[in-house]
Amino acid sequence: MINKLATRAAGPAALPADGSRPWDRLRHAQASTYLVYVGFAAMFAGLAIALHGKGFLAEQNLINILLQTAPITIMAVGMVFVLSTGEIDLSIGAVVALSALEAGTWLNQYGIVAGIAAGLLTGLLVGLVNGLLVTMLRLPSFLVTLGMLGLVTGLAQRVTNLQAVPTINVYFNGLFGSGSLAGISTLILWSAAAVLAGHYIYRHTRIGAHVLATGDNSRAARVSGIKVDRIKVGVLVGSGLCAAVAGMLYTGRLHGATYTLGSSDLLTVIAAVVIGGTRLFGGRGSVIGALVGSLIIGMLNNALILAGLSDAEQQIARGLIILVAVALTLREPKTA
């Protein structure tokens, strides 16, 4: 009853922005999801054939793909929630570096608990500031997080005067990247936990439903009683926390942090999420699809290296493939 009243009160604005019927959009979303899975299988089979004899199917190489994509996957989970509300977070790459440096600094001075807390609080605070600026000042998230990107990048360079911070705490390094549990790398366990938790929240809780309603039509969501501003702040805080965890995973695996960590991750994360079926303008997304998109990009990067392409050729090939994939997954159903 509340939802019906909200739709009536919102009037024409409650209708989908693209003018399509609900069942058309659902059918399109399902087709996009299947397309991602089919594309993943086709790419895997094609690369396995093309790179036969170069070690693509070797067990260690496949494990390396999982290890290299783990931080991207975790950030992609957070980005699914942000994009689903119709917002965007451009600051995640910078948060990776600053969180890693703060975690490493506090770890070396005060121990593992202080180090983990410092890293997570860094991501939380950046996400909170982003959310408050977007909701309280009604500023576009694109501009807010773009400005935060520059601010946090400067802080990451300033906090240690461009110096790397080594981490020699074996427990921290083992927990965040270098260790294993039952023979499974902690990197893989962290990414699996993020995907499972993100998928459950997104698909099976009220929070996930409110995220989708906010992105689909924020005006109707407000009228129906959804705390839209609270949802937007929450997803930006979550994105910051995911970036902080990714930063500590880089630190644990590399046994140190630098201000350059995460500098090239932003576009990779957005590409993985969009390829995975999340709509850039809100209202539709998939955490499992984001995982698949991350693995697709990880396979692509790995294959280009195994193929012996130069850096310039890798950039060209990567750009072309991502453009094709994004073009296929971003197509919207025709309006009536």
N, C-alpha and C positions, 0 to 999 in steps of 0.2 A: 504494500500500500504506500509506504514512504517513497519507494522508488518511482511509483506511478505519479504521485503528487509532485515529485521533483521534476520529472520529465515534463509534466503539464506546466509547472511554474516556470521552467526554464524556457519553454516555448521553442521556436525554431532552432535556437542555439543548442538545444539538447540533442539534435540530430547529428549523426556523424559529419565531421567537417567535409569529407569527400563526397557526401550525398549518396553513398551506396547503402544497400539494404543490409541488415545485420547478417542474414544468412550468406550473402555474397562475401562479406568480409570474413566470416568464419571459414567458408570454403577456401578463400584465398590464403588465409593463415595456415590451414591444414596443408594446402598445396606447397606453400613456402617451406613448411617444416619437412615434408617429405623430400622436397628438392634438395635441402641441405644434406640429408642423410644419403640420398642417392649420389649427390656430388662428392661427398666424402668417400663413399665406396668406390666410385669411378676413379677419383684421383688416386686413391691408394693402389688400386689395381693397375692403373696406367703407369704410376711411378715404379711399382714393383717390376713391371715388364721393361720399362725404359732403362731402369738402373740395375737390371739383372747383372750380377757379377761385380757390382760396385759396393755391395754391403748394405743396401737399403733395408733388406728384410732381416738383417742380422739382429739377433736379440738385443745386443748392447746398443745398436743404433736406434731401435724402436724405443728402448728405455730412455735414451738420451733425448728423444723428441718429447717424451712425457716430462722429463726433468726440466728441459728448457722452456716448456710452455706453462709450467706450473704457476709462476707469478702472473703471467698474462691471464690465465684462466681465472685466478682469484680476483683480479681487478675487473675482469669481464663480468663476473657475477654481480659485483657492485654496480657496474655500468648498466646492466640490464634493468635494474630497478630505477636508476636515474632517468634513462631514456624512456622508460615506460610511463613516467609521469609527465613527459613532454619537456624535460629539462636536459642539461648536459653538464658534464664535469671535465673541464680541460686541464685541471690542476693535478691530476693523479700522478703524472710522471715526476713532477717536482716534489710531490708529497713522498714518493718512493725514496728519493735521495735524502730529504730532510729527516724523515723518520729513521732511515738507516743510520745516518750520522748521529742523531740524537741517541738512538738505541746503543750504538757502539761506544759513544762517549760516556754515557751513564753506566753502561755495563762495565767498562774498564775502571771506573772510579768507585762505583757503589755496589756492583754485583748484578747477578742475572735478573732478579726481580725488578730492580730499579731500571735496568736496561729495557726489559720488555715493556714496563709501564710507560717509560719515556717515549718509546717508539709508537705505542698505541695511542697515547695521549696526543702526540703530535698530529696524527691522522685525524683523531676525533676533533681537535680544536680547529683545524683547517676546514674540515667538513662542516662544523657548526657555524663558523664565521660565514662560509659560503651560503649555508641555508638561511641564516638570519638576514644577510644582505638581500637575498633573492625574495624572501617573504615579507620582511618588514619594510624595505625600501622599494619593493616592487621593481627590482632591476632584473634585466634578462640574465639568466644563468650563464649564457655564452660570454657576456662581457664581464660578469663577476668572476667567473673561474679563469677567464683569460688574464684578468688583472692579478688574480691570486697566483696564477702560474708564474708570472714575472716576479712577484713578491717572494714567493717561497723559493724560487730558484736563486734569487739573490741571498736569501737567508742561508740556504744550503752552501753557497760558496763562501759566505761570511763566517759561519759558525766555526769552521776549522781552518779558515784562511787557505782554502783550496787544498788542504792536506788530507790524505787518506787516513782513515781510522781503522787500524787492525783490531780484530777480535780474537783473543787467544783463549777465551772461555770455552772449554770443550763441551760443556753441557748446553750452552747457548747454540754453538755451531751445530751440535748434534740434533737439537730440537728443531732448528730452523734451517734444514737443508743438507747437512753433511751426514746425519745419522740415518738409522733405519730401524724398523720395528717388524719383527717376523720376516725379515728379508726384503721388506718394502721400504723404499726411500721415504723419509719424512716429507720431502717435497711433494711426492705423489699423494701421501696421506693428507696433507694440508689442502691440496687442490680438490681431492675427493670429498673431504669434509665440507669445504666451501660450496661445492656444487650441490651436494645432497641437502645441506641446510638451506641454501638459496632456493632450490627447486621446491622444497617443502613449504617454505614461507610464501613463495610466489604463487604456488598453485593450490595450497590447501589451508591457508589461513585468511583471516579477515584483513590482515595487513596487505597481503598480495592483492586481494580483491579491491581494496581501497586505492592501491597504487595504480591498478589498471583503470579504475573508474576516474581517477584524477587525470590520467593522461588522455583518456578518451574524451572527456568533457568536464573540465574543472568546474564550470558554472553549475551544471547539473549535480555534480558531486557535492558541492557546497550546500545546495538547497536540500539535498537528501540527508544532510547531517554529517557528512564526512569532513574531518578536520584536514582540509587540503594543505594548509600551511604546515601543519605538523607532519604530514606525510612527506612534503617536499624537503623539510629540514631533515627528517629521518633518513631519507634515501641519500642525501648528500653527506650526512655523517657516516652512513654505512659505506659509501664510496671511499671516503677518506680512510676509514678503518681498513678496508680491503687493500688500499694502496700502502698503508703502513705495514700490514702483514707481508705484502709482496716485497717491500723494502727490506724487512728483516730476513726474508727467505733468501734474497740476493746476498745479504750480509753473511748469513750462516753458511751458504754454499761457497762464497768466495773468501770467507774468513776475514772480511773487512768491508768497509763502506767508503764510497767516494761520492763527490757531488755530481758525478756523471751518471750514476745509477738511474735507470728509468727514463733517461732523456729521450729515448726513441720509442717508448712504449705506448704513448697516447694513441697514435694512429693505428698501431697494431691492435690495441684493445678495442677501439671503436669498430675497426674492420671486422674483427672476430665476432663482435656482438651483432653487427648488422648482417653479416653473412649468415649468422645463426638464426636469423628470423625476427629480430627485434626491430620494431618500427621506430625510425628516427624521431617521429613527431608524437610518440606516445600512444598508449592504448593497446599495445600488443608486444609480446616478448616471449623469450624462451631461455631459461637458464641452461637446459641441456643443449639447446641449439648453440648457445655461446661457447660451451665446452667443445662442441664439434667444430665450430668456427675457429677456435683457438688451435685445435689439432690440425685443421686444414692449413692454417698459416704456418704452424710449426713444421708440418711435413714439407710444405713448399720451400721454406728456408733451408731445411736439411737437404732436400733434393737438389736445390740449386748449387749448394756447396759440393755435394758428391759429384755433380755433373761437371765440376771444374770451371764454372763460369766466373768471369772477373766480377769485381764489385759493381762496376757500372752495368754489366749485363744482368747481374742479379737484381739490381734496382729496377731495370726496365721490365724484366720478366715478372717480378713480383708485382709491380704496379699494374701491368696489363691483366694479370690473372685476377687480382683483387677488383679491378674495375669491372671485369666481366661478371665476377661472382656477385658483387654488390648490385650491378644493373639487373641481374636476374632475380635477386631476392627482394629488391626494393620496389618492383613493379606493383602498382596498386590496381585493384579491380576497377573496371570502367564504371563511370557514374551513369545513373539512369537518364 
